[in-house]
Amino acid sequence: TLEQAFHGTEIDLDLSVAEYDERGVAHRVPHRIKVRIPKGVIDGQKLRVPGKGGKGMQGASPGDLYLDIQVQPHPLFRTSGQDLYVDLPLAPWEAVLGTSVELPTLAGAVSLRVPASTRAGQQLRLAGRGLSRPGGKSGDLFAIVAIVVPTVVNERERSLYRELSESSNFDPRAHFKLGAAA
């Protein structure tokens, strides 16, 4: 899981490894091992586990085991390398006026200040809140803004939207007029 990749974990693996008899014939033998998965592993990464592969021929030491890491999709977060992405739904007035929101992270919720005049699609960066990188520095968490319009409004809200519409000079399609014929 992404939580296991974030925090690191220890897993038990049941394997079938090749072992060679005295004539050099390979036989599959069930084998159970514990493997420590370090924090910060990413999907598609290969993890080398020294000495945990099959025994070598003629008494040679066991080889290495290579694991292909597969991180299950997460319901909230997407990954790109060590960076995490989460959608941040905002009401129109929160985007215009600015607000503070509780944002989930894999290490627990944090307070995020959303600046006034935030646009849909804007990325708000929380440095160091992604997956760990080798060497200690972590990736970042990006909150991707989505402006969510209420599907049901009461009469007072509708009146306020009408009032705003009548008093505002904002035209989101002003750029359409640049290429219009005179």
matplotlib code that plots the C-alpha trace (Angstrom):
import matplotlib.pyplot as plt

x = [0.0, 1.0, 1.0, 3.5, 5.7, 5.6, 6.4, 8.3, 7.3, 8.3, 6.6, 6.6, 7.1, 6.4, 8.6, 9.5, 13.3, 15.5, 17.9, 20.3, 21.0, 24.4, 23.9, 23.2, 19.5, 17.3, 14.3, 11.7, 11.7, 9.2, 10.9, 9.5, 11.5, 10.9, 11.8, 12.2, 10.7, 12.4, 10.3, 10.1, 10.0, 8.1, 6.0, 8.2, 11.3, 13.5, 14.6, 17.6, 17.6, 21.1, 21.6, 17.9, 17.7, 18.2, 21.2, 24.1, 25.3, 27.8, 27.4, 27.8, 26.2, 22.6, 22.1, 20.2, 16.5, 15.1, 11.6, 9.6, 7.7, 4.1, 2.2, -1.5, -3.5, -4.6, -8.1, -6.8, -3.2, -1.4, 2.3, 5.0, 8.4, 8.7, 6.0, 2.4, -0.7, -4.1, -7.2, -8.3, -11.9, -12.7, -16.0, -15.9, -15.8, -12.9, -10.9, -11.7, -11.3, -8.7, -9.1, -7.3, -8.2, -7.3, -5.4, -4.8, -1.2, 0.2, 1.8, -1.5, -3.6, -2.0, -3.4, -2.9, -3.4, -5.1, -4.3, -7.0, -7.6, -6.6, -7.4, -8.8, -5.9, -3.4, -0.9, -0.2, 3.1, 3.8, 7.6, 8.9, 5.5, 5.9, 7.8, 11.3, 14.2, 17.5, 19.7, 17.0, 15.2, 11.6, 9.5, 6.7, 2.9, 1.0, -2.6, -4.4, -7.2, -10.7, -13.4, -16.6, -19.9, -22.9, -25.5, -28.3, -28.6, -31.3, -33.0, -30.7, -27.6, -29.2, -29.9, -26.3, -25.0, -27.3, -26.1, -22.5, -23.2, -24.7, -22.0, -18.9, -16.9, -15.1, -15.4, -13.8, -14.2, -12.6, -9.8, -12.5, -13.0, -9.4, -9.7, -13.3, -14.0, -14.9]
y = [0.0, 3.6, 3.9, 1.0, 2.7, 6.0, 4.5, 1.4, -2.1, -5.7, -8.4, -12.2, -13.8, -17.3, -18.2, -21.2, -21.1, -23.3, -25.5, -27.9, -31.5, -33.2, -34.0, -30.3, -30.8, -27.9, -28.5, -26.0, -25.7, -23.6, -20.9, -18.3, -15.1, -11.7, -8.7, -5.1, -2.7, 0.7, 3.8, 5.8, 2.8, 3.7, 1.7, -0.1, 0.0, -3.1, -4.0, -6.2, -8.6, -10.0, -13.7, -14.5, -16.1, -19.8, -21.7, -21.9, -25.1, -27.3, -25.6, -22.0, -19.3, -18.3, -15.7, -12.4, -12.0, -9.2, -7.8, -5.7, -3.2, -2.6, 0.0, -0.3, 2.8, 5.0, 6.5, 10.0, 10.3, 9.8, 9.4, 10.6, 9.4, 10.6, 13.4, 12.9, 14.6, 15.1, 16.9, 19.8, 20.7, 24.3, 26.3, 29.3, 31.8, 29.9, 30.2, 33.9, 35.0, 32.5, 30.1, 27.5, 23.8, 20.6, 18.6, 14.9, 13.6, 10.2, 11.4, 13.0, 16.0, 19.4, 22.9, 24.4, 28.2, 28.7, 32.2, 34.6, 34.4, 30.7, 29.3, 25.9, 23.6, 25.6, 23.4, 24.3, 22.7, 21.3, 20.8, 17.5, 15.9, 13.3, 9.9, 9.7, 9.8, 8.0, 10.5, 11.7, 14.5, 13.7, 14.5, 17.1, 16.9, 18.9, 19.9, 20.4, 22.9, 22.0, 24.6, 22.8, 24.6, 23.8, 21.7, 23.0, 26.6, 28.2, 31.4, 33.6, 32.1, 32.4, 36.1, 36.7, 35.1, 37.3, 40.4, 39.4, 38.8, 42.2, 44.1, 42.3, 43.3, 40.0, 38.3, 34.8, 34.7, 38.1, 36.3, 35.1, 38.7, 39.2, 37.3, 38.3, 40.2, 43.8]
z = [0.0, -0.3, 3.5, 3.7, 1.0, 3.0, 6.4, 5.4, 6.6, 7.1, 5.1, 5.1, 1.7, 0.7, -2.2, -4.3, -4.9, -7.0, -5.0, -6.7, -5.6, -5.7, -9.4, -10.3, -10.9, -9.8, -7.5, -6.4, -2.6, -0.6, 1.4, 3.8, 4.5, 6.2, 4.1, 5.3, 2.8, 3.3, 3.5, 0.2, -2.2, -5.4, -7.8, -10.3, -8.2, -8.0, -4.4, -3.9, -0.9, -0.6, 0.1, 0.1, -3.4, -4.2, -3.0, -5.5, -7.2, -5.4, -2.1, -3.3, -1.2, -1.9, -4.6, -4.2, -4.4, -6.5, -5.7, -8.2, -6.0, -6.9, -4.9, -5.0, -6.1, -3.2, -2.9, -2.3, -3.4, -6.8, -7.1, -9.5, -8.3, -4.7, -5.1, -4.1, -5.5, -3.9, -5.3, -3.1, -3.6, -2.8, -2.8, -5.1, -2.2, -0.6, -3.8, -4.1, -0.5, 0.6, 3.5, 5.7, 5.2, 6.9, 4.3, 4.7, 4.3, 4.8, 8.1, 9.4, 8.6, 8.3, 8.0, 4.5, 3.9, 0.5, -0.8, -2.1, -5.9, -6.1, -9.5, -10.5, -11.4, -9.4, -7.5, -3.8, -2.7, 0.7, 0.6, 2.1, 2.6, -0.2, -0.1, 1.3, -1.1, -0.6, 1.3, 3.6, 1.6, 0.9, -2.1, -2.1, -1.7, -4.3, -3.6, -7.0, -6.7, -8.0, -7.7, -6.8, -7.5, -5.3, -7.1, -4.9, -3.7, -1.6, -2.6, -0.5, -2.1, -5.6, -4.8, -3.7, -6.9, -8.9, -7.0, -7.6, -11.3, -11.7, -9.8, -11.2, -14.2, -14.4, -17.8, -17.8, -21.6, -22.4, -24.4, -26.8, -28.0, -29.0, -32.2, -33.0, -36.3, -35.9]

ax = plt.figure().add_subplot(projection="3d")
ax.plot(x, y, z, "-o")
ax.set_aspect("equal")
plt.show()
